């Protein structure tokens, strides 16, 4: 049995009520049988102290001196102090380790961490016990000093005296010595046991309490071990449970995500059965178009599915949605075609649905164009059939055209508008009436079709102004396509009539009719309408035909021999110009436009040139080719007569004012030329022509400036002498009295009296002026003058008033 000397913790003088340290696990201190190593083997025994006690208890009579007692007491106190010091250090270390073990009791998140914590705690406890055992062994197993050993052997010596055994027996090497030593050893061990038992009896209550505590601690350890096992088991279970819960949560999240994805996918990329039913079989209404927009949005969103690694899902979804969308489009197209083919049954609700269909199809040009083309082809065919019935007289094959207009239903047709009226073909013998009836019929078709198409394709509740403009363009386009079918037959019929006409008055009437209806169609049709362009082309055709007829007439006149022979010595204008202007000018005079036939300025100028300048050009060519009129004066006179007739015809017409001015300028040029011819006749008859040329060569005679000295070189001329001047005076006196009559007779064929007067006056005044100045030159250089002065000569020529007025003007002007 191992014994623990509790005096070593507190010493002999320690207080008994001092709290004992908490019991610790038993130390594994091996006890040897050798008495010499007893103090080293048993850490709870103090051999020295026990021996001393044994000595005191067994031999109370032995006493020592006070000095020895004091030394022993001092040594024991030092030992107690050292033991108490090391005990306190051990207790502090145990408390520190206990706190460390408590701090190590942390909740771990995994089995590995938990086991690692438990292993660390056990290692800490083992380390603590090892350290405590080492320190207690160092405290309790002190080495014996020499004095203490001497004291022990002294006490042993005393024992020898009291016992029967002799010291010599103890040291004998034989058998008796061995027996003696064994007996001594037994006595000592007996005494030691008695002393130790006394000591142990003092600690017996404490030992019992420690035993109880040990049992309790064992139970606590057992309970702790069981609890730790349960905790470890629960920890493992909770860890596994938490791990399973986490896995289930992750699975739940994944399933929830998949579920949400599937719900979103189903909502975004699929149509339910009801929606498929609405698109494939249901009624076409607002719900139908909403579902159709959803199907189209699914098709657009499939681009996301196509961008993934495996695009098969997107392709399948697109394939299914495309099938449904195509079926829906077929239903919309079929409904639109049926509605447009049967306008009689077009109610408000059906028209509203049709508008929704058109609004949807406007962004799908292929389908919208197919519907519009089908509708326009049907309407165009009906219009053509009815047109041919009206024009050709096939009344038995008439067909009707419905035309609902506005917000109410009404049934009308082209045939119903004309079935009770007289057909157009009946008035075919009268081209004007036929064209008027034809254009009136076409105008009624235009109005009827415009109202019909507008009522069908105009939205009642447009979404925006842009949509209104868009459908307005659609209406115009449809009207143009429908009416385009009439363009060719109308143009063919009217062009035939225009091409067959040669009378300008009829062509002008046709032109007025066509232009009137072109203006009316402009208010009904857009500017780029094919029918409107056709009617305008008819206007241009009538204008071109008018020009062509005039050009043909002028070409005929130009190449006509009778027109050339119409020129004779009476110098009068030919009859063809009178007939030509009698047909054309009344028509032009009726025009109220700014230009002829409302042509552009360049075309107006060209047309004016055709009817004014071209006849003059032809007339000049005829004069040039005619050999009968060789005299220059007669040539000028016949031209003046022709131009005077032309001017008198075109002057009252406002549209030809520019040409009238141009013709008047030509006439003035011819008048000047005829005046010069007449002056030459006067000079030749008076033999003054050569002198007139000589004077003009020296310096032209003008009214503004005249000086006789300038003409001094005339003296060098051989013709200029006094004898010839005297002869000239006789000739002048002989010719001048009858000159006025001769001049008047030579100009009698000139039709314009004003021109005759101008020619006579201007030629006579020029002759008188020359006569006057030439007379001054003669007086200066030949000292010879004519018999008559200039005033007398002017009187004889009948221009004395004009000469007098001109002379007054010359006198008022500053002289040079």
C-alpha positions in Angstrom: 0.0 0.0 0.0 1.2 3.5 -0.8 1.0 6.0 2.0 0.9 9.7 1.7 2.3 11.9 4.5 -0.1 14.9 4.6 2.2 16.7 7.1 4.5 17.4 4.2 1.8 19.6 2.7 1.1 21.6 5.8 3.9 20.9 8.3 3.4 20.3 12.0 2.3 23.8 12.8 -0.2 24.0 10.0 -3.8 25.0 11.0 -6.1 22.0 11.1 -9.0 24.0 9.8 -7.1 24.9 6.7 -8.8 23.6 3.5 -7.2 20.6 2.1 -6.4 20.6 -1.6 -8.7 18.7 -3.9 -7.8 15.1 -4.3 -5.9 14.2 -7.5 -5.6 10.9 -9.3 -3.2 8.4 -7.6 0.4 8.7 -8.4 2.1 5.7 -9.8 5.1 5.7 -7.5 6.6 2.1 -7.2 7.7 1.0 -3.7 10.8 -1.1 -3.4 11.5 -3.6 -0.6 14.8 -2.0 0.2 14.7 0.1 3.3 17.5 2.2 1.9 15.3 3.4 -1.0 12.1 3.7 1.0 12.3 7.5 1.1 12.8 7.6 -2.7 10.1 5.1 -3.6 7.3 6.3 -1.4 6.7 9.9 -2.0 4.2 10.2 0.9 6.6 9.0 3.6 9.2 11.1 5.3 11.6 8.4 6.7 13.5 10.8 8.8 10.5 12.2 10.5 9.0 8.8 11.1 12.1 7.5 12.6 12.3 10.5 14.8 8.8 9.9 15.9 9.5 6.3 16.4 12.3 7.3 18.6 10.2 9.7 20.7 7.3 7.3 21.1 9.4 4.2 22.0 12.0 5.8 24.1 10.6 8.8 25.9 13.3 8.8 28.4 16.0 9.7 25.9 16.3 13.4 25.7 18.7 15.6 24.0 19.9 18.9 24.7 18.0 22.0 23.8 20.4 22.8 21.0 19.8 19.5 19.2 16.0 20.0 19.5 16.2 23.5 18.1 18.2 22.3 15.1 15.8 19.5 14.5 12.8 21.9 14.7 14.5 24.3 12.3 15.2 21.6 9.8 11.6 20.3 9.9 10.2 23.8 9.5 12.4 24.4 6.4 11.2 21.1 5.0 7.6 22.1 5.7 8.1 25.5 4.1 9.6 23.9 1.0 6.8 21.3 0.8 4.1 24.0 1.2 5.8 26.1 -1.4 5.9 23.3 -4.0 2.3 22.2 -3.0 1.0 25.7 -3.7 2.8 25.8 -7.0 1.3 22.4 -7.9 -2.2 23.5 -6.9 -1.8 26.7 -9.0 -0.6 24.6 -11.9 -3.6 22.3 -11.5 -6.0 25.2 -11.5 -4.4 26.6 -14.6 -4.6 23.3 -16.3 -8.3 23.0 -15.2 -9.1 26.3 -16.7 -7.2 25.3 -19.9 -9.3 22.1 -20.0 -12.5 24.2 -19.6 -11.4 26.5 -22.3 -10.6 23.6 -24.5 -14.3 22.4 -24.3 -15.3 24.3 -27.4 -18.0 23.1 -29.7 -16.6 21.7 -32.8 -18.2 21.6 -36.2 -17.0 18.2 -37.3 -16.1 14.8 -35.9 -12.4 15.3 -36.7 -12.4 18.6 -34.8 -14.2 17.0 -31.8 -11.8 14.0 -31.6 -8.9 16.4 -32.0 -10.2 18.5 -29.1 -10.7 15.4 -26.8 -7.2 14.1 -27.7 -5.8 17.5 -26.8 -7.6 17.5 -23.4 -6.3 14.0 -22.6 -2.8 15.0 -23.5 -3.1 18.0 -21.4 -4.3 16.0 -18.4 -1.5 13.4 -18.8 1.1 16.2 -19.1 -0.3 17.8 -15.9 -0.1 14.5 -13.9 3.4 13.8 -15.1 4.5 17.3 -14.1 2.8 17.0 -10.6 4.3 13.5 -10.0 7.8 14.8 -10.8 7.5 17.8 -8.6 6.0 15.8 -5.7 8.8 13.3 -6.0 11.4 16.1 -6.0 9.8 17.6 -2.9 9.1 14.4 -0.9 12.3 12.4 -1.7 15.0 14.7 -0.5 18.4 13.3 0.1 19.4 12.7 3.7 22.1 14.9 5.2 25.1 13.6 7.2 23.8 14.9 10.4 20.5 13.3 9.9 22.1 10.0 9.1 24.3 10.3 12.2 21.2 10.9 14.3 19.4 7.9 12.8 22.3 5.6 13.5 22.6 7.1 17.0 19.0 6.1 17.7 19.7 2.7 16.2 22.5 2.4 18.6 20.3 3.2 21.5 18.0 0.5 20.3 20.8 -2.0 20.4 21.2 -1.3 24.1 17.6 -1.9 24.8 17.4 -5.2 22.9 18.9 -8.4 23.4 20.8 -8.2 20.2 24.3 -7.1 20.4 26.0 -4.9 17.8 28.6 -7.5 17.3 26.0 -9.9 16.3 24.7 -7.6 13.7 28.0 -7.2 12.1 28.9 -10.8 12.1 29.1 -12.2 8.6 27.8 -15.6 9.4 24.4 -17.1 9.9 23.9 -15.6 13.3 24.7 -12.2 12.0 22.2 -12.6 9.3 19.5 -13.8 11.8 20.3 -10.9 14.1 20.0 -8.5 11.4 16.7 -9.9 10.3 15.4 -9.7 13.8 16.5 -6.1 14.0 14.9 -5.4 10.7 11.7 -7.0 11.9 11.6 -4.9 15.1 12.3 -1.7 13.1 9.7 -2.5 10.6 7.3 -3.3 13.4 8.0 -0.1 15.1 7.8 1.7 11.8 4.4 0.1 11.0 3.1 1.1 14.5 4.2 4.6 14.1 2.8 4.8 10.6 -0.5 3.3 11.7 -0.8 6.0 14.3 -0.1 8.6 11.7 -2.6 6.9 9.3 -5.2 6.8 12.0 -5.1 10.6 12.1 -5.8 10.7 8.4 -8.3 7.9 8.4 -11.4 10.2 8.3 -9.9 12.2 5.6 -9.0 9.0 3.7 -12.6 7.8 4.1 -13.8 11.1 2.7 -11.3 10.9 0.0 -12.5 7.4 -0.8 -16.0 8.7 -1.0 -14.8 11.5 -3.2 -12.9 9.0 -5.2 -16.0 6.9 -5.7 -17.9 10.0 -6.6 -15.1 11.1 -8.9 -15.1 7.7 -10.5 -18.8 8.0 -11.0 -18.3 11.5 -12.3 -15.6 10.2 -14.6 -17.8 7.3 -15.6 -20.7 9.7 -16.1 -18.4 12.1 -17.9 -17.1 9.3 -20.1 -20.7 8.2 -20.8 -21.7 11.8 -21.4 -18.7 12.4 -23.7 -19.6 9.2 -25.6 -23.2 10.4 -25.9 -22.1 13.8 -26.8 -19.7 12.4 -29.4 -22.4 10.1 -30.6 -24.9 13.0 -30.7 -22.3 15.2 -32.3 -21.7 12.6 -35.0 -25.4 12.2 -35.4 -26.1 15.9 -35.4 -23.2 16.4 -37.8 -24.6 13.7 -40.1 -28.0 15.1 -39.6 -26.8 18.6 -40.4 -25.0 17.3 -43.4 -28.1 15.5 -44.6 -30.2 18.7 -43.9 -27.7 20.8 -45.9 -27.8 18.3 -48.7 -31.6 18.3 -48.6 -31.6 22.1 -48.5 -29.3 22.2 -51.5 -31.5 19.7 -53.2 -34.5 21.7 -52.3 -33.0 24.8 -53.6 -32.0 23.1 -56.8 -35.4 21.6 -57.2 -37.0 25.0 -56.4 -34.7 26.6 -59.0 -35.6 23.9 -61.5 -39.2 24.3 -60.7 -39.1 28.1 -61.1 -37.1 27.7 -64.3 -39.7 25.2 -65.6 -42.5 27.5 -64.6 -40.8 30.5 -66.2 -40.0 28.4 -69.2 -43.5 27.2 -69.5 -44.8 30.8 -69.0 -42.3 32.4 -71.4 -41.7 29.7 -74.0 -45.0 27.6 -74.2 -48.6 28.1 -74.9 -51.2 26.4 -72.8 -54.0 24.3 -74.3 -56.5 27.1 -74.1 -54.2 29.5 -75.9 -53.5 27.0 -78.6 -57.2 26.5 -79.0 -57.7 30.3 -79.3 -55.1 30.5 -82.0 -56.1 27.5 -84.0 -59.9 27.3 -83.5 -61.2 30.2 -81.5 -62.8 33.4 -82.7 -60.7 36.2 -84.1 -60.9 38.9 -81.5 -58.7 40.9 -79.1 -57.9 37.8 -77.1 -56.8 36.1 -80.3 -54.3 38.9 -81.2 -53.0 39.1 -77.6 -52.3 35.3 -77.7 -50.7 35.7 -81.2 -48.4 38.4 -79.9 -47.4 36.1 -77.0 -46.6 33.3 -79.5 -44.5 35.8 -81.6 -42.7 36.9 -78.4 -41.9 33.2 -77.7 -40.4 33.0 -81.2 -38.3 36.1 -80.5 -37.1 34.8 -77.1 -35.9 31.5 -78.6 -32.7 33.3 -79.6 -31.7 32.8 -76.0 -32.2 29.1 -76.3 -30.4 29.0 -79.6 -27.3 30.6 -78.0 -26.7 27.7 -75.6 -24.5 24.7 -76.3 -27.4 22.5 -77.4 -29.8 24.5 -79.5 -32.2 21.6 -80.0 -34.7 22.9 -77.4 -34.8 26.3 -79.0 -35.3 24.7 -82.4 -38.2 22.5 -81.1 -39.9 25.5 -79.4 -39.5 27.6 -82.5 -40.9 24.8 -84.7 -44.0 24.4 -82.6 -44.6 28.2 -82.2 -44.0 28.7 -85.9 -46.6 26.1 -86.7 -49.2 27.8 -84.5 -48.3 31.2 -85.8 -48.6 30.0 -89.4 -52.0 28.6 -88.7 -53.0 31.8 -87.1 -51.8 33.8 -90.1 -53.7 31.5 -92.4 -56.8 32.1 -90.4 -56.3 35.9 -90.5 -55.7 35.9 -94.2 -58.7 33.6 -94.8 -60.9 35.9 -92.7 -59.6 39.0 -94.5 -60.1 37.5 -97.9 -63.6 36.3 -97.1 -64.6 39.7 -95.6 -63.3 41.6 -98.6 -64.8 39.2 -101.1 -68.3 39.6 -99.5 -68.7 43.3 -98.7 -72.5 43.0 -98.5 -72.2 41.2 -95.2 -69.7 43.7 -93.7 -71.1 44.6 -90.3 -69.6 47.0 -87.7 -68.1 44.2 -85.6 -66.8 42.4 -88.7 -65.3 45.6 -90.0 -63.6 46.2 -86.6 -62.2 42.7 -86.7 -61.0 43.3 -90.2 -59.2 46.5 -89.1 -57.5 44.5 -86.4 -56.3 42.0 -88.9 -55.1 44.7 -91.2 -53.3 46.5 -88.3 -51.6 43.2 -87.5 -50.7 42.4 -91.1 -49.3 45.8 -92.0 -46.0 44.8 -90.5 -46.0 41.6 -92.5 -45.7 42.9 -96.0 -45.8 39.6 -97.8 -49.2 38.6 -96.3 -50.6 42.1 -96.4 -49.6 42.4 -100.0 -51.2 39.1 -100.9 -54.5 40.2 -99.4 -54.3 43.6 -101.0 -53.4 42.1 -104.4 -56.2 39.6 -104.2 -58.7 42.3 -103.3 -57.4 44.7 -106.0 -57.4 42.0 -108.7 -61.0 41.1 -107.9 -62.1 44.7 -107.8 -60.2 45.5 -111.0 -61.7 42.6 -112.8 -65.2 43.7 -111.9 -64.4 47.3 -113.0 -63.0 46.1 -116.3 -66.0 43.9 -117.0 -68.4 46.7 -116.2 -66.3 49.2 -118.3 -66.4 46.9 -121.3 -70.1 46.3 -120.9 -70.6 50.1 -120.9 -68.3 50.8 -123.8 -69.0 47.7 -126.0 -72.7 47.3 -125.2 -72.5 43.8 -123.5 -75.3 44.6 -121.0 -76.3 41.1 -120.5 -73.1 40.2 -118.8 -73.1 43.1 -116.3 -71.7 42.6 -112.9 -72.2 44.7 -109.8 -69.8 46.1 -107.3 -70.7 46.6 -103.7 -69.6 49.8 -102.0 -70.3 50.2 -98.3 -69.3 53.7 -97.1 -69.2 55.5 -93.8 -70.2 53.8 -90.6 -73.4 52.5 -92.0 -74.0 49.7 -94.5 -75.1 50.5 -98.0 -75.1 48.4 -101.1 -74.2 50.0 -104.4 -72.5 49.1 -107.6 -71.2 50.5 -110.7 -73.9 48.7 -112.7 -76.6 50.0 -110.4 -75.5 53.5 -111.1 -75.7 53.1 -114.8 -78.1 50.3 -115.4 -81.0 52.7 -115.7 -79.0 55.3 -117.6 -78.1 55.3 -121.2 -75.0 53.1 -122.0 -71.9 54.9 -123.2 -71.6 53.1 -126.4 -74.8 54.7 -127.7 -73.1 58.1 -127.9 -70.1 56.7 -129.7 -71.1 58.6 -132.9 -70.5 61.9 -131.2 -66.8 61.9 -130.0 -67.3 64.8 -127.6 -70.3 63.3 -125.9 -68.8 59.9 -125.9 -65.7 61.2 -124.1 -67.8 63.2 -121.7 -70.0 60.2 -120.8 -66.9 58.0 -120.5 -65.1 60.4 -118.2 -68.2 61.0 -116.2 -68.6 57.2 -115.8 -64.9 56.9 -114.8 -65.3 59.8 -112.3 -68.3 58.0 -110.7 -66.2 54.9 -110.4 -63.3 56.9 -108.8 -65.7 58.5 -106.3 -67.4 55.2 -105.5 -64.1 53.3 -105.1 -62.5 56.0 -103.0 -65.4 56.0 -100.6 -65.5 52.2 -100.5 -61.8 51.7 -99.9 -61.7 54.5 -97.4 -64.6 53.0 -95.4 -62.9 49.6 -95.4 -59.3 50.5 -94.7 -59.6 53.6 -92.6 -59.2 52.7 -88.9 -62.0 53.9 -86.6 -59.7 54.1 -83.5 -56.2 54.7 -84.7 -53.4 54.3 -82.2 -51.3 57.2 -83.4 -51.0 59.9 -86.1 -48.3 57.8 -87.8 -50.7 54.9 -88.1 -53.3 57.3 -89.7 -50.8 58.4 -92.2 -49.7 54.9 -92.9 -53.2 53.6 -93.6 -53.9 56.8 -95.6 -51.0 55.8 -97.8 -52.3 52.2 -97.9 -55.8 53.5 -99.0 -54.2 55.6 -101.7 -52.1 52.6 -102.9 -55.1 50.3 -103.0 -57.3 52.8 -104.9 -54.5 53.3 -107.3 -54.0 49.6 -107.9 -57.8 49.1 -108.4 -58.2 52.0 -110.7 -55.0 51.2 -112.5 -56.9 48.6 -114.4 -59.0 51.3 -116.1 -56.0 53.3 -117.3 -55.1 51.2 -120.3 -58.7 50.8 -121.8 -59.5 54.5 -121.1 -56.3 55.7 -122.7 -56.8 53.3 -125.6 -60.4 54.5 -126.3 -59.7 58.2 -126.0 -56.4 58.0 -127.9 -58.2 56.4 -130.7 -60.7 59.3 -130.8 -58.0 61.9 -130.5 -55.9 60.3 -133.2 -58.9 60.1 -135.6 -59.8 63.8 -135.3 -58.5 66.4 -137.7 -60.8 69.3 -136.7 -59.1 71.6 -134.3 -62.3 72.7 -132.7 -63.2 69.1 -131.8 -59.7 68.5 -130.4 -60.0 71.6 -128.3 -63.3 70.4 -126.9 -61.8 67.1 -126.2 -58.9 68.9 -124.5 -61.2 70.9 -122.4 -63.1 67.8 -121.3 -60.0 65.8 -120.4 -58.4 68.7 -118.6 -61.6 69.3 -116.6 -61.7 65.7 -115.5 -58.0 65.7 -114.8 -58.6 68.6 -112.4 -61.5 66.6 -110.8 -59.5 63.5 -110.5 -56.7 65.5 -108.8 -59.1 66.2 -105.9 -60.0 62.5 -105.6 -56.7 60.8 -106.3 -53.1 61.1 -105.1 -50.6 62.8 -107.4 -48.9 59.6 -108.2 -52.1 57.7 -109.1 -51.8 55.7 -112.3 -55.3 56.8 -113.5 -54.6 60.4 -112.8 -51.3 60.2 -114.7 -53.2 58.5 -117.6 -55.8 61.3 -117.7 -53.0 63.8 -117.7 -51.3 61.9 -120.5 -54.6 62.2 -122.4 -54.4 66.0 -121.9 -50.9 65.9 -123.3 -52.1 63.7 -126.2 -54.7 66.2 -127.1 -52.1 69.0 -127.0 -49.7 67.0 -129.1 -52.4 66.1 -131.5 -53.3 69.8 -131.8 -49.7 70.6 -132.5 -49.4 67.7 -134.9 -52.4 68.8 -137.0 -51.0 72.4 -137.2 -47.6 71.1 -138.1 -49.1 68.8 -140.8 -51.1 71.7 -142.2 -48.1 73.9 -142.4 -46.1 71.1 -144.0 -48.8 70.6 -146.5 -49.0 74.3 -147.2 -45.2 74.5 -147.5 -45.1 71.7 -150.1 -48.3 72.7 -151.9 -48.0 74.1 -155.4 -51.3 75.8 -155.2 -50.1 77.8 -152.2 -47.1 78.9 -154.2 -49.2 79.8 -157.2 -51.5 81.8 -154.9 -48.8 84.6 -155.0 -49.5 87.0 -157.9 -48.8 90.6 -158.9 -51.6 92.0 -156.9 -49.3 91.5 -153.9 -52.0 90.3 -151.5 -51.6 87.7 -148.8 -52.4 84.1 -149.8 -55.7 82.6 -148.9 -54.2 79.7 -146.9 -53.0 82.1 -144.1 -56.5 83.4 -143.8 -57.9 79.9 -143.5 -55.2 78.8 -141.2 -55.8 81.6 -138.7 -59.5 81.3 -139.0 -59.3 77.8 -137.5 -56.6 78.3 -134.9 -56.9 81.8 -133.5 -60.5 81.6 -132.3 -59.6 78.5 -130.3 -56.6 80.3 -128.8 -58.7 83.3 -128.1 -61.1 81.2 -126.0 -58.3 80.1 -123.7 -58.2 81.8 -120.2 -55.0 80.3 -119.0 -51.7 82.1 -118.7 -50.3 80.1 -121.6 -51.7 78.3 -124.6 -53.2 75.0 -123.5 -51.7 75.8 -120.0 -48.3 74.7 -121.3 -45.0 75.6 -119.8 -43.3 78.8 -120.9 -40.9 77.0 -123.2 -43.7 74.9 -124.7 -45.9 78.0 -125.0 -43.1 79.8 -126.8 -42.6 76.8 -129.1 -46.3 76.6 -129.9 -46.5 80.4 -130.6 -43.5 80.1 -132.9 -45.4 77.3 -134.7 -48.5 79.3 -135.4 -46.8 82.7 -136.1 -43.2 82.4 -137.1 -43.6 79.1 -139.1 -46.3 80.5 -141.5 -44.1 83.6 -142.1 -41.1 81.4 -142.8 -43.2 79.3 -145.2 -44.4 82.5 -146.9 -40.9 83.8 -147.3 -39.8 80.5 -148.9 -42.7 80.8 -151.4 -41.7 84.3 -152.3 -38.2 83.2 -152.8 -39.3 80.4 -155.0 -41.7 82.5 -157.0 -40.1 84.2 -160.1 -43.0 86.6 -160.7 -42.1 88.9 -157.9 -38.6 90.0 -158.7 -39.0 93.7 -158.0 -37.6 94.6 -154.6 -40.3 97.1 -153.8 -43.0 94.6 -154.7 -41.2 91.9 -152.6 -41.2 94.1 -149.6 -44.8 95.2 -150.2 -46.1 91.6 -150.3 -44.2 90.7 -147.2 -45.6 93.8 -145.4 -49.1 92.9 -146.5 -48.7 89.3 -145.1 -47.2 90.5 -141.9 -49.8 93.2 -141.6 -52.5 90.5 -141.9 -50.7 88.3 -139.4 -50.4 91.2 -136.9 -54.0 92.1 -137.3 -55.0 88.5 -136.5 -52.8 87.9 -133.5 -52.9 91.4 -131.9 -56.3 90.9 -130.2 -55.2 87.7 -128.6 -53.6 88.3 -125.3 -51.6 85.0 -125.3 -49.9 86.1 -128.5 -48.8 89.6 -127.4 -45.2 88.7 -127.4 -45.5 87.4 -131.0 -47.4 90.6 -132.0 -44.5 92.7 -130.8 -42.1 90.5 -132.7 -44.1 90.7 -135.9 -44.4 94.5 -135.4 -40.6 94.7 -135.2 -40.3 92.8 -138.5 -42.8 95.2 -140.1 -40.8 98.2 -138.9 -37.6 96.7 -140.4 -39.4 96.2 -143.7 -40.9 99.7 -143.6 -37.4 101.1 -143.2 -36.2 99.0 -146.0 -39.2 100.1 -148.2 -38.5 103.7 -147.3 -35.0 103.4 -148.5 -36.2 101.8 -151.7 -38.6 104.7 -152.2 -35.9 107.2 -151.5 -33.6 105.5 -154.0 -36.4 105.9 -156.6 -36.7 109.6 -155.9 -32.9 110.1 -156.2 -32.7 108.0 -159.3 -35.5 109.9 -161.0 -33.8 113.2 -160.1 -30.3 111.9 -161.1 -29.2 112.7 -157.5 -28.4 109.1 -156.6 -24.6 109.4 -157.4 -24.3 112.7 -155.6 -26.1 111.3 -152.6 -23.7 108.5 -152.4 -20.7 110.8 -152.8 -21.9 113.1 -150.0 -22.7 110.1 -147.8 -19.2 108.7 -148.4 -17.6 112.0 -147.3 -19.8 112.3 -144.2 -23.2 111.0 -143.6 -25.9 113.6 -143.5 -27.5 113.8 -140.1 -29.8 116.2 -138.4 -27.6 116.6 -135.4 -24.5 117.8 -137.1 -23.8 119.5 -140.5 -20.9 121.7 -141.6 -20.3 122.6 -145.3 -16.6 122.8 -144.9 -16.5 119.0 -144.2 -17.6 118.3 -147.8 -14.8 120.3 -149.5 -13.4 117.0 -151.0 -16.4 116.9 -153.3 -14.8 119.4 -155.6 -12.3 116.8 -156.6 -15.0 114.6 -158.1 -15.3 114.8 -161.8 -19.1 114.5 -161.6 -19.4 117.5 -159.5 -19.4 120.6 -161.7 -21.6 123.5 -162.3 -22.9 122.4 -165.7 -24.2 119.1 -164.3 -25.8 120.9 -161.4 -27.7 123.1 -163.8 -28.9 120.0 -165.6 -30.0 118.5 -162.3 -32.0 121.6 -161.6 -34.0 121.2 -164.8 -34.6 117.5 -164.2 -35.8 118.1 -160.6 -38.2 120.8 -161.8 -39.5 118.4 -164.4 -39.9 115.4 -162.0 -40.9 116.7 -158.7 -44.4 118.1 -159.5 -45.6 114.6 -160.5 -43.4 112.7 -158.0 -46.1 112.5 -155.3 -48.5 110.9 -157.7 -46.0 108.4 -158.9 -45.0 107.4 -155.3 -48.7 107.0 -154.3 -49.4 104.8 -157.3 -46.3 102.6 -156.6 -47.6 102.0 -153.0 -51.2 101.5 -153.8 -50.8 97.7 -153.4 -49.7 98.1 -149.8 -52.7 97.3 -147.7 -51.8 99.3 -144.6 -52.4 103.1 -145.1 -50.3 103.8 -142.1 -47.4 102.1 -143.6 -47.9 103.9 -146.9 -48.0 107.3 -145.1 -44.9 106.4 -143.2 -43.0 105.3 -146.2 -44.0 108.4 -148.3 -43.4 110.8 -145.5 -40.1 109.4 -144.3 -38.7 109.0 -147.9 -39.8 112.5 -148.9 -38.4 114.2 -145.7 -35.1 112.4 -146.2 -35.0 113.6 -149.9 -35.9 117.2 -148.9 -33.2 117.2 -146.2 -30.6 116.0 -148.7 -31.8 118.5 -151.3 -31.4 121.3 -148.7 -27.9 120.4 -147.6 -26.7 119.6 -151.1 -28.0 123.0 -152.2 -25.8 124.6 -149.4 -22.8 122.6 -150.6 -23.4 123.8 -154.2 -23.7 127.4 -153.0 -20.5 127.1 -151.1 -18.3 125.5 -153.7 -20.0 126.2 -157.0 -21.9 129.4 -156.2 -24.8 127.7 -157.8 -28.2 126.8 -156.2 -31.4 125.0 -157.2 -34.4 126.9 -158.2 -36.7 125.7 -155.4 -35.8 125.9 -151.8 -36.4 123.0 -149.4 -39.8 124.3 -148.2 -41.1 124.6 -151.7 -39.8 121.1 -152.5 -41.5 119.8 -149.3 -44.7 121.4 -150.4 -44.5 119.8 -153.8 -43.9 116.4 -152.2 -46.8 116.9 -149.7 -44.7 116.9 -146.5 -44.6 120.6 -145.8 -46.2 120.2 -142.4 -43.8 117.4 -141.3 -40.9 119.4 -142.7 -42.0 122.5 -140.9 -42.4 120.6 -137.6 -39.0 119.0 -138.0 -37.5 122.3 -138.9 -38.9 123.8 -135.7 -37.4 121.0 -133.7 -34.0 121.6 -135.4 -34.2 125.3 -134.6 -34.9 124.5 -130.9 -32.0 122.2 -130.6 -28.6 123.8 -129.9 -26.6 124.6 -133.1 -23.1 123.3 -133.6 
